[in-house]
Amino acid sequence: MKKLLTALVFLLTSKALGATYLLTEEVDLRPQPKAKLVEVWIPVPYENKWQRIKSIKVESPFPYLLQEEKEYGNRFIYIRKEGGLKEPVRVKLTVVVERDELKPEKNTSSVPLRYYLSDRLVPVERFREMAKRVTAGKKTALEKLKAIYDYVVSNMKYDKSGKGWGRGDALWACDAKRGNCTDFHSLFIALTRASGIPALFEIGFPINGDGEVKGYHCWVLAFPDGYTYGIDASEAAKHPEKREYFFGHLCEKRIGITRGRDILLAPPQHGGRLNYIYKPYEEVDLQPLNGLQFRVYVKKLSP
């Protein structure tokens, strides 16, 4: 059995202001004995004002790099293995994450132009007229944002039955009026950007106690009138008693993994841009490959 390469990638010393979590990811690579090249990208939790990374530990039988793409600042552990894999391989990522509650506050930095523009499944131009109807009579960006939020929460149903949901297709969500968090927030972002308000898609893991995390969750940062607002429309639809809270606030019971849509990895993948990414991505001989075994565990360390 190959000796694992174990390293502490970096360590920060900022003071904890919210909950601290231990995030563990296990990635099992299948044998690829005939492959000439195997490449794996493992997303690493991002950092912003509300989320800080205290440490990252990587256990891998192969050398790796910590890389960052420029469009959104997403980071990835990149593994490149020439000559294929003759036996199963496990890579383990352990991250200590501090997460704070996000409250509405003044945004002191400039908002990237990208946050105003379309994604492949969020075609902003197609929503201009609808956005005008939804925000009719509203004067300020904040008033328009609230009107859009109320429309999405009131008209969308959290429903993962059948097919079509989960892609974050704003046109589909608009017609079907149902779906999961990606569908809620794709429609929300489409209407928000169509109203001239920048918005950013974020995706990661919900925290519902210690143990294995079975699914993902996503939310939005919106920037009306120079402020930052956290938006979680799907949670508001599922929990009507929290509807007012999730307009502006994001609770700390989440770990953000990546930001944005139509993702270009670092280094760039050979396949097309990814709709969104929260779990590892693999290519074999320059072709995308599905089937990575991936497990996530979370343990709350404090408070």
Long-range contacts (C-beta under 8 A, 24 or more apart in sequence): 2-61, 3-61, 4-59, 4-60, 4-61, 5-58, 5-59, 5-60, 5-61, 5-62, 5-63, 5-64, 6-57, 6-58, 6-59, 7-57, 7-58, 8-55, 8-56, 8-57, 9-55, 9-56, 9-57, 9-58, 9-66, 10-53, 10-55, 10-56, 11-54, 11-55, 12-52, 12-53, 12-54, 12-55, 14-52, 14-54, 14-98, 16-98, 16-302, 17-98, 17-100, 18-50, 18-98, 18-99, 18-100, 18-101, 18-252, 19-98, 19-99, 19-207, 19-252, 19-253, 19-300, 19-302, 19-303, 20-54, 20-96, 20-97, 20-98, 20-99, 20-300, 20-301, 20-302, 20-303, 21-96, 21-97, 21-98, 21-99, 21-207, 21-255, 21-298, 21-299, 21-300, 21-301, 22-94, 22-95, 22-96, 22-97, 22-298, 22-299, 22-300, 22-301, 23-93, 23-94, 23-95, 23-96, 23-97, 23-205, 23-255, 23-296, 23-297, 23-298, 24-92, 24-93, 24-94, 24-95, 24-296, 24-297, 24-298, 24-299, 25-92, 25-93, 25-94, 25-95, 25-280, 25-294, 25-295, 25-296, 25-297, 26-90, 26-91, 26-92, 26-293, 26-294, 26-295, 26-297, 27-90, 27-91, 27-92, 27-93, 27-280, 27-292, 27-293, 27-294, 28-88, 28-89, 28-90, 28-292, 28-293, 28-294, 29-85, 29-88, 29-89, 29-90, 29-91, 29-282, 29-292, 30-85, 30-88, 30-291, 30-292, 30-293, 31-85, 31-86, 31-87, 31-88, 32-84, 32-85, 32-284, 33-84, 33-85, 33-86, 34-84, 35-83, 35-84, 35-85, 35-284, 35-285, 36-82, 36-83, 36-84, 36-285, 37-80, 37-81, 37-82, 37-84, 37-284, 37-285, 37-286, 38-79, 38-80, 38-81, 38-84, 38-85, 38-282, 38-283, 38-284, 39-78, 39-79, 39-80, 39-81, 39-269, 39-282, 39-283, 39-284, 40-78, 40-79, 40-91, 40-280, 40-281, 40-282, 40-292, 41-76, 41-77, 41-78, 41-265, 41-266, 41-269, 41-280, 41-281, 41-282, 42-76, 42-77, 42-78, 42-79, 42-91, 42-93, 42-280, 43-74, 43-75, 43-76, 43-257, 43-258, 43-277, 43-278, 43-279, 43-280, 44-75, 44-76, 44-77, 44-93, 44-95, 44-257, 45-95, 45-97, 45-204, 45-255, 45-256, 45-257, 46-73, 46-74, 46-75, 46-256, 46-257, 46-258, 46-259, 48-256, 49-100, 50-99, 50-100, 50-101, 50-102, 50-250, 50-252, 51-97, 51-98, 51-99, 51-100, 51-255, 51-256, 52-97, 52-98, 53-95, 53-96, 53-97, 53-98, 54-96, 54-97, 54-98, 55-94, 55-95, 55-96, 56-93, 56-94, 56-95, 57-93, 57-94, 57-95, 58-91, 58-92, 58-93, 58-94, 59-91, 59-92, 59-93, 59-94, 60-91, 60-92, 61-89, 61-91, 62-89, 64-91, 67-265, 67-266, 67-267, 68-266, 69-263, 69-264, 69-265, 69-266, 69-268, 70-266, 71-114, 71-260, 71-263, 71-264, 72-114, 72-258, 72-259, 72-260, 72-263, 73-259, 74-258, 74-259, 74-260, 74-263, 74-265, 74-266, 74-277, 75-266, 76-265, 76-266, 78-265, 78-266, 78-267, 96-301, 97-255, 99-252, 99-253, 99-254, 99-255, 99-256, 100-252, 101-249, 101-250, 101-251, 101-252, 102-221, 102-228, 102-230, 102-249, 102-250, 103-230, 103-248, 103-249, 104-227, 104-228, 104-229, 104-230, 104-248, 104-249, 105-227, 105-228, 106-226, 106-227, 106-228, 107-223, 107-226, 107-227, 107-228, 111-198, 111-223, 112-198, 114-260, 115-193, 115-198, 115-199, 115-200, 115-223, 116-193, 116-196, 116-198, 117-193, 118-193, 119-189, 119-201, 119-261, 119-262, 120-261, 120-262, 120-273, 120-275, 121-167, 121-168, 121-169, 121-170, 121-171, 121-186, 121-261, 121-275, 122-168, 122-170, 122-186, 122-189, 122-190, 122-193, 122-261, 123-170, 123-171, 123-190, 124-190, 124-193, 124-194, 125-194, 126-170, 126-171, 126-190, 127-170, 127-174, 127-190, 127-191, 127-193, 127-194, 128-194, 130-174, 130-191, 130-194, 131-190, 131-191, 131-192, 131-194, 131-195, 134-191, 135-195, 140-224, 140-225, 141-195, 141-196, 141-197, 141-224, 141-225, 142-224, 142-225, 142-227, 144-195, 144-197, 144-224, 145-192, 145-195, 145-197, 145-222, 145-224, 145-229, 146-247, 148-188, 148-191, 148-192, 148-195, 149-188, 149-231, 149-233, 149-236, 149-247, 151-191, 152-184, 152-187, 152-188, 152-191, 152-233, 153-233, 153-236, 153-237, 153-243, 156-183, 156-184, 156-187, 156-233, 156-234, 156-237, 157-237, 158-184, 158-234, 158-237, 158-238, 167-275, 168-201, 168-218, 168-261, 168-275, 168-276, 180-234, 181-216, 181-217, 181-218, 181-219, 181-232, 181-234, 181-235, 182-218, 182-276, 184-233, 184-234, 184-237, 185-218, 185-219, 185-220, 185-231, 185-233, 185-234, 188-220, 188-231, 188-233, 189-220, 192-220, 192-222, 197-222, 197-223, 197-224, 198-222, 198-223, 199-223, 199-231, 200-259, 200-260, 201-259, 201-260, 201-261, 201-276, 202-256, 202-258, 202-259, 203-256, 203-257, 203-258, 203-259, 203-276, 203-277, 203-278, 204-254, 204-255, 204-256, 204-257, 204-258, 204-278, 205-254, 205-255, 205-257, 205-278, 205-296, 205-298, 206-253, 206-254, 207-252, 207-253, 207-254, 207-255, 207-298, 207-300, 208-253, 209-300, 210-298, 210-299, 210-300, 211-297, 211-298, 212-295, 212-296, 212-297, 213-296, 213-297, 213-298, 216-257, 216-278, 216-279, 217-254, 218-276, 219-250, 219-254, 255-298
